[in-house]
Amino acid sequence: MKNSEKFDIRYSKINLVFEFTEDTKMPENKVSAIRGGMGEMLLEQYCLSDRNCNACKFKEDCTVPRIFYHPLKIKPEYVTNGESLGYIIECENKQTTFSRGDKLKVNIILFGNVIIYFSQILQALYMLGMKGIGKEKSRFEIAGIFNEKRQPILGDGAINNNKIIINTLSNYIEYQLKKLNSSDRKILKFCTPLSQKFRGQWLNKFDGQALTEAAIRRVYLLNCMEGNDVGKIYLESEFPYIEEQEVYHTKIDRYSNTHKSHIALHGIKGECVLGNISDESLEYLIAGQLVHIGKNTSMGFGRYVILD
């Protein structure tokens, strides 16, 4: 693999199964609700400064920002705000009405040193299940916890740390390459909205260079979080181009506990056919398949799959 040193990024993918303990309703965008509720539970457990993070003397070592905005060991000049890089929550179930006993599958992907906070995240989710998610207070139990190989992590009421698989992005790319044919033409199908700026403008249609650069940027920042001094990453080959695309605009409403108001998140969905994909470009695009690309990835945005 040409760029293997740039993909020396640790991750652990955990599959969770929530089982609802009563009839309830949930919004379509469940990632935002789960993320917000998890944050609330973590703050209840760890905050000693009345949630005033800026004035908190424990800020550098607090568990909550280390999960939500894990510090970059190497900080690029253009990064001025906290980057939410350490975790991704995936849940694309659009169902809004659930009965007691219904199940909801949720994936959590942890990167770098955020992996060591899995127990705290899990405890927060257990608390959230008892208190309930969102305005409907949707209560649930965690019925299953599995690793990337679908092996159970939970046994006899305790987490088996030996079953938590710590993988690398390099291994993920190598595995995915074996599943794809050798053609330089691929389909990218977006499962969640893409919200991305390119050349100062929000994308309203897919662009081969923009997609590849978004994946490269994400890989670069994860290297910065890991402390891998790989330098700024530039594509040495030509960028792929769009042969055809089907795109539509979408909007997701979420409630922000920080701003105490509803916020609309905009993006594009659909699929595109990319041509002229070099081996180098394909590696970054495969990486983007796991790490998501663009803005609002912590809200579940920017997930796509690559198809032949």
RODO-2510 file (C-alpha; in nm, 4 decimals, decimal comma):
residues 308
     n   res          X          Y          Z
     1     m     0,0000     0,0000     0,0000
     2     k     0,1520     0,3266    -0,1184
     3     n     0,0339     0,5437     0,1699
     4     s     0,0437     0,2904     0,4533
     5     e     0,2332     0,5223     0,6910
     6     k    -0,0437     0,7836     0,6510
     7     f    -0,3063     0,5299     0,7546
     8     d    -0,1450     0,4254     1,0827
     9     i    -0,4566     0,5430     1,2667
    10     r    -0,6178     0,3302     1,5349
    11     y    -0,9906     0,2709     1,5520
    12     s    -1,2389     0,0419     1,7212
    13     k    -1,5889    -0,0163     1,5862
    14     i    -1,8530    -0,1174     1,8402
    15     n    -2,2025    -0,2378     1,7467
    16     l    -2,4718    -0,1674     2,0050
    17     v    -2,8296    -0,2944     2,0192
    18     f    -3,0807    -0,0791     2,2075
    19     e    -3,4047    -0,2478     2,3180
    20     f    -3,6905    -0,0126     2,4058
    21     t    -3,8571    -0,0778     2,7389
    22     e    -4,1817     0,1043     2,6510
    23     d    -4,3747     0,2341     2,3513
    24     t    -4,2202     0,5582     2,2300
    25     k    -4,1428     0,7951     1,9454
    26     m    -3,8048     0,9128     1,8225
    27     p    -3,6931     1,1654     1,5603
    28     e    -3,5623     1,0532     1,2221
    29     n    -3,2173     1,1912     1,3078
    30     k    -3,1337     0,9604     1,5943
    31     v    -2,7590     1,0314     1,5914
    32     s    -2,8132     1,3896     1,7082
    33     a    -3,0466     1,2743     1,9871
    34     i    -2,8070     0,9998     2,1011
    35     r    -2,5058     1,2333     2,0858
    36     g    -2,6842     1,5051     2,2816
    37     g    -2,8130     1,2632     2,5437
    38     m    -2,4731     1,0970     2,5802
    39     g    -2,3159     1,4397     2,6318
    40     e    -2,5677     1,5256     2,9018
    41     m    -2,4982     1,2005     3,0888
    42     l    -2,1209     1,2539     3,0675
    43     l    -2,1575     1,6078     3,2009
    44     e    -2,3708     1,4790     3,4895
    45     q    -2,0960     1,2311     3,5778
    46     y    -1,7865     1,4474     3,5403
    47     c    -1,8576     1,8210     3,5312
    48     l    -1,7370     2,0177     3,8382
    49     s    -1,7735     2,3685     3,6925
    50     d    -2,1448     2,4153     3,6303
    51     r    -2,0822     2,3371     3,2620
    52     n    -1,8737     2,6493     3,2141
    53     c    -1,5917     2,4804     3,0231
    54     n    -1,4068     2,8025     2,9411
    55     a    -1,3624     2,8884     3,3090
    56     c    -1,2973     2,5322     3,4250
    57     k    -0,9542     2,4654     3,5775
    58     f    -0,9913     2,0939     3,4978
    59     k    -1,0608     2,1503     3,1294
    60     e    -0,7359     1,9998     2,9968
    61     d    -0,7905     1,6690     3,1760
    62     c    -1,1706     1,6476     3,1758
    63     t    -1,3166     1,3314     3,0293
    64     v    -1,5984     1,5087     2,8433
    65     p    -1,3936     1,7289     2,6047
    66     r    -1,1413     1,4476     2,5613
    67     i    -1,4250     1,2383     2,4179
    68     f    -1,6108     1,5072     2,2254
    69     y    -1,3190     1,7299     2,1174
    70     h    -1,0073     1,5241     2,1706
    71     p    -0,7000     1,7507     2,1448
    72     l    -0,4716     1,7309     1,8434
    73     k    -0,1136     1,6444     1,9311
    74     i    -0,0097     1,8268     1,6145
    75     k    -0,2268     2,1331     1,5516
    76     p    -0,2396     2,2848     1,2024
    77     e    -0,2525     2,6628     1,1876
    78     y    -0,5915     2,6643     1,0178
    79     v    -0,7574     2,4699     1,2999
    80     t    -0,8937     2,7332     1,5385
    81     n    -1,1864     2,5496     1,6996
    82     g    -1,2075     2,2101     1,8646
    83     e    -1,2335     1,9374     1,6010
    84     s    -1,4789     1,6585     1,6795
    85     l    -1,2594     1,3763     1,5490
    86     g    -1,2450     1,1111     1,8176
    87     y    -1,5729     0,9328     1,7561
    88     i    -1,8516     0,8705     1,5078
    89     i    -2,2049     0,7524     1,5816
    90     e    -2,3914     0,5716     1,3041
    91     c    -2,7646     0,5057     1,3054
    92     e    -2,9597     0,5338     0,9822
    93     n    -3,2888     0,3868     1,1022
    94     k    -3,5598     0,6352     0,9945
    95     q    -3,8373     0,4711     1,1970
    96     t    -4,0076     0,7145     1,4333
    97     t    -4,2512     0,4905     1,6252
    98     f    -4,1249     0,2054     1,8417
    99     s    -4,3041    -0,0513     2,0564
   100     r    -4,1758    -0,2071     2,3738
   101     g    -3,9229    -0,4758     2,2794
   102     d    -3,8297    -0,3185     1,9461
   103     k    -3,4585    -0,2948     1,8800
   104     l    -3,2398    -0,0184     1,7375
   105     k    -2,8889    -0,0837     1,6024
   106     v    -2,6238     0,1821     1,6641
   107     n    -2,2565     0,1829     1,5664
   108     i    -1,9911     0,3777     1,7536
   109     i    -1,6454     0,4152     1,5982
   110     l    -1,3720     0,5432     1,8300
   111     f    -1,0377     0,6732     1,7044
   112     g    -0,6946     0,6992     1,8659
   113     n    -0,6805     0,7504     2,2403
   114     v    -1,0568     0,8032     2,2593
   115     i    -1,0797     0,4224     2,2495
   116     i    -0,9746     0,4119     2,6163
   117     y    -1,2914     0,6050     2,7094
   118     f    -1,5237     0,3318     2,5850
   119     s    -1,6254     0,2316     2,9384
   120     q    -1,7223     0,5904     3,0224
   121     i    -1,9197     0,6203     2,6985
   122     l    -2,0969     0,2925     2,7684
   123     q    -2,1819     0,4010     3,1234
   124     a    -2,3264     0,7250     2,9845
   125     l    -2,5412     0,5259     2,7405
   126     y    -2,6668     0,3005     3,0206
   127     m    -2,7675     0,6135     3,2151
   128     l    -2,9284     0,7578     2,9029
   129     g    -3,1313     0,4413     2,8609
   130     m    -3,2729     0,4815     3,2112
   131     k    -3,3487     0,8543     3,1739
   132     g    -3,4587     0,8420     2,8116
   133     i    -3,3565     1,0051     2,4835
   134     g    -3,5049     1,3333     2,3600
   135     k    -3,8281     1,5086     2,4468
   136     e    -4,0222     1,1792     2,4418
   137     k    -3,7784     1,0329     2,6985
   138     s    -3,7421     0,7146     2,4961
   139     r    -3,6134     0,4579     2,7450
   140     f    -3,4119     0,1546     2,6486
   141     e    -3,1768    -0,1160     2,7685
   142     i    -2,8549    -0,2164     2,5958
   143     a    -2,9378    -0,5656     2,4751
   144     g    -2,6126    -0,6379     2,2957
   145     i    -2,2584    -0,5101     2,2451
   146     f    -2,0451    -0,6562     1,9667
   147     n    -1,7061    -0,5937     1,8133
   148     e    -1,6240    -0,5607     1,4428
   149     k    -1,6289    -0,9398     1,4017
   150     r    -1,9749    -0,9589     1,5623
   151     q    -1,8316    -1,1218     1,8723
   152     p    -2,0101    -1,0268     2,1971
   153     i    -1,8139    -0,7900     2,4196
   154     l    -2,0526    -0,8066     2,7136
   155     g    -2,0565    -1,1229     2,9255
   156     d    -2,1962    -1,1893     3,2740
   157     g    -2,2767    -0,8213     3,3112
   158     a    -1,9185    -0,7073     3,2523
   159     i    -1,7167    -0,5826     2,9556
   160     n    -1,4538    -0,8249     2,8267
   161     n    -1,1726    -0,5895     2,7242
   162     n    -1,0020    -0,8714     2,5333
   163     k    -1,2932    -0,8665     2,2896
   164     i    -1,2498    -0,4973     2,2053
   165     i    -1,0729    -0,5078     1,8693
   166     i    -0,8291    -0,2232     1,8033
   167     n    -0,7741    -0,2050     1,4308
   168     t    -0,5952     0,0381     1,2008
   169     l    -0,7159     0,2324     0,9018
   170     s    -0,4397     0,0650     0,7006
   171     n    -0,5874    -0,2788     0,7709
   172     y    -0,9354    -0,1551     0,6899
   173     i    -0,8254    -0,0232     0,3488
   174     e    -0,6379    -0,3448     0,2677
   175     y    -0,9470    -0,5520     0,3515
   176     q    -1,1805    -0,3307     0,1480
   177     l    -0,9489    -0,3318    -0,1548
   178     k    -0,9849    -0,7103    -0,1752
   179     k    -1,3622    -0,6711    -0,2072
   180     l    -1,3446    -0,4287    -0,5015
   181     n    -1,2500    -0,5022    -0,8603
   182     s    -0,9539    -0,3371    -1,0279
   183     s    -1,1579    -0,0943    -1,2391
   184     d    -1,0793     0,2790    -1,2119
   185     r    -1,4539     0,3508    -1,2092
   186     k    -1,6481     0,3391    -0,8814
   187     i    -1,9895     0,4411    -0,7479
   188     l    -2,0106     0,6459    -0,4276
   189     k    -2,3502     0,6160    -0,2614
   190     f    -2,4139     0,8588     0,0249
   191     c    -2,6105     0,7000     0,3083
   192     t    -2,6189     1,0247     0,5087
   193     p    -2,5971     1,3885     0,3954
   194     l    -2,2686     1,5420     0,2852
   195     s    -2,2128     1,8954     0,4128
   196     q    -1,8914     2,0298     0,2652
   197     k    -1,7307     2,3506     0,1480
   198     f    -1,5124     2,3513    -0,1623
   199     r    -1,3340     2,6624    -0,2869
   200     g    -1,5321     2,8756    -0,0446
   201     q    -1,8755     2,7481    -0,1470
   202     w    -2,1040     2,4821    -0,0065
   203     l    -2,1265     2,1876    -0,2443
   204     n    -2,4613     2,1561    -0,4195
   205     k    -2,3447     1,8686    -0,6372
   206     f    -2,0742     1,6062    -0,6138
   207     d    -1,7218     1,6889    -0,7305
   208     g    -1,4423     1,4322    -0,7638
   209     q    -1,1673     1,6600    -0,6370
   210     a    -1,3791     1,7889    -0,3492
   211     l    -1,4681     1,4379    -0,2311
   212     t    -1,1085     1,3153    -0,2488
   213     e    -0,9710     1,6235    -0,0736
   214     a    -1,2324     1,5860     0,2020
   215     a    -1,1156     1,2293     0,2654
   216     i    -0,7509     1,3422     0,2634
   217     r    -0,8262     1,6235     0,5105
   218     r    -0,9976     1,3823     0,7480
   219     v    -0,7060     1,1376     0,7304
   220     y    -0,4590     1,4218     0,7877
   221     l    -0,6425     1,5506     1,0964
   222     l    -0,6697     1,2019     1,2439
   223     n    -0,2934     1,1706     1,1999
   224     c    -0,2596     1,5019     1,3863
   225     m    -0,4743     1,3637     1,6680
   226     e    -0,2615     1,0482     1,6812
   227     g     0,0592     1,2541     1,6771
   228     n     0,1778     1,1024     1,3481
   229     d     0,4013     1,3662     1,1892
   230     v     0,3205     1,2786     0,8270
   231     g     0,3168     1,6408     0,7088
   232     k     0,0487     1,7994     0,4936
   233     i    -0,0924     1,5378     0,2576
   234     y    -0,1091     1,6076    -0,1136
   235     l    -0,2437     1,3785    -0,3834
   236     e     0,0374     1,2875    -0,6228
   237     s    -0,1923     1,1500    -0,8929
   238     e    -0,4772     1,3151    -1,0828
   239     f    -0,8101     1,3640    -0,9087
   240     p    -1,1008     1,1468    -1,0178
   241     y    -1,3851     1,3100    -1,2072
   242     i    -1,7613     1,2722    -1,2027
   243     e    -1,9005     1,0713    -1,4938
   244     e    -2,2594     1,1006    -1,3804
   245     q    -2,4499     1,1786    -1,0641
   246     e    -2,7891     1,1846    -0,9012
   247     v    -2,8051     1,4416    -0,6250
   248     y    -3,0715     1,6001    -0,4090
   249     h    -3,0629     1,8482    -0,1249
   250     t    -3,1695     1,7520     0,2246
   251     k    -3,2150     1,9157     0,5638
   252     i    -3,2046     1,7659     0,9107
   253     d    -3,3413     1,9504     1,2118
   254     r    -3,1772     1,8987     1,5471
   255     y    -3,2161     2,0513     1,8915
   256     s    -2,8988     2,2029     2,0362
   257     n    -2,8681     2,1844     2,4147
   258     t    -2,5817     2,4337     2,3876
   259     h    -2,7850     2,6972     2,2025
   260     k    -3,1241     2,5911     2,3461
   261     s    -3,2798     2,6080     2,0016
   262     h    -3,3497     2,4068     1,6892
   263     i    -3,0810     2,4119     1,4213
   264     a    -3,1191     2,3047     1,0587
   265     l    -2,8256     2,1087     0,9142
   266     h    -2,8095     2,1112     0,5329
   267     g    -2,6378     1,8705     0,2947
   268     i    -2,6650     1,6703    -0,0257
   269     k    -2,7402     1,3017    -0,0757
   270     g    -2,7540     1,0667    -0,3691
   271     e    -2,4813     0,8888    -0,5597
   272     c    -2,2176     0,9581    -0,8188
   273     v    -2,0036     0,7607    -1,0606
   274     l    -1,6348     0,8467    -1,0301
   275     g    -1,3958     0,7800    -1,3174
   276     n    -1,0166     0,7984    -1,3425
   277     i    -0,9691     0,6771    -0,9857
   278     s    -0,6003     0,6081    -0,9241
   279     d    -0,4865     0,3534    -0,6665
   280     e    -0,3786     0,6461    -0,4465
   281     s    -0,7173     0,8202    -0,4684
   282     l    -0,9006     0,4945    -0,4008
   283     e    -0,7112     0,4398    -0,0761
   284     y    -0,8185     0,7806     0,0561
   285     l    -1,1763     0,7320    -0,0609
   286     i    -1,1909     0,3925     0,1120
   287     a    -1,0593     0,5594     0,4284
   288     g    -1,3357     0,8200     0,3978
   289     q    -1,5896     0,5394     0,3860
   290     l    -1,5020     0,4539     0,7476
   291     v    -1,4125     0,7945     0,8927
   292     h    -1,6873     0,9960     0,7130
   293     i    -1,6134     1,3236     0,5336
   294     g    -1,7209     1,6877     0,5412
   295     k    -1,8846     1,8815     0,8244
   296     n    -2,1091     1,7472     1,1020
   297     t    -1,9591     1,3982     1,0998
   298     s    -2,0263     1,3791     1,4748
   299     m    -2,3966     1,4101     1,3786
   300     g    -2,3609     1,1114     1,1461
   301     f    -2,3091     1,3152     0,8275
   302     g    -2,0768     1,2201     0,5424
   303     r    -2,1105     0,8407     0,5374
   304     y    -2,0923     0,6720     0,2003
   305     v    -2,0234     0,3296     0,0571
   306     i    -1,8093     0,2489    -0,2460
   307     l    -1,9591     0,0131    -0,5032
   308     d    -1,8249    -0,1345    -0,8271
***
